[in-house]
Amino acid sequence: MKIAVGGDHAGFQLKGFLIDWLGKNGHDIQDLGTDSEEPTDYPPYCAAVGRAVVNGDAEMGIVLGGSGQGEAISANKVHGVRAALCNDLFTARLAREHNDANVLSMGARIVAPHLATEILTTFIKTKFAGERHQPRIDQIKQIETEECGGPN
């Protein structure tokens, strides 16, 4: 699977850990920064990940920061992104199964690296359940169109 990854300085070490892990597990990674622990702002990196997913350059995205909150918010500003903050396995499963989330956000100051790989595995392997959840996704898309002029 092709996965775009990005985040700020607080997420840098976890990003490197996950990129190595993903590569060892056969995934194609697009690293969209940052490239160090030098303090930097997260919004441009998270938007770049969101754009990669929406434009079809990646099938899924991962954004990382200290808490993951701002990263999810930033990625969600890109029309068509459904970023979910998942710092545990349950929310990772439901984000995919119920919400068809296409970007995973995690807090590097909250989630240890090995738990992050478990969360990521759950996120990748869980399929969207569709059925009763699809009308809700359609409603989200409609709101996005009404409020932002995003895609239908």
Secondary structure as GFF3:
##gff-version 3
##sequence-region A 1 152
A	DSSP	beta_strand	2	7	.	.	.	ID=ss1
A	DSSP	three_ten_helix	9	11	.	.	.	ID=ss2
A	DSSP	alpha_helix	12	24	.	.	.	ID=ss3
A	DSSP	beta_strand	28	31	.	.	.	ID=ss4
A	DSSP	alpha_helix	43	54	.	.	.	ID=ss5
A	DSSP	beta_strand	60	65	.	.	.	ID=ss6
A	DSSP	alpha_helix	69	75	.	.	.	ID=ss7
A	DSSP	beta_strand	83	85	.	.	.	ID=ss8
A	DSSP	alpha_helix	89	97	.	.	.	ID=ss9
A	DSSP	beta_strand	103	107	.	.	.	ID=ss10
A	DSSP	alpha_helix	113	125	.	.	.	ID=ss11
A	DSSP	three_ten_helix	131	133	.	.	.	ID=ss12
A	DSSP	alpha_helix	134	148	.	.	.	ID=ss13
###
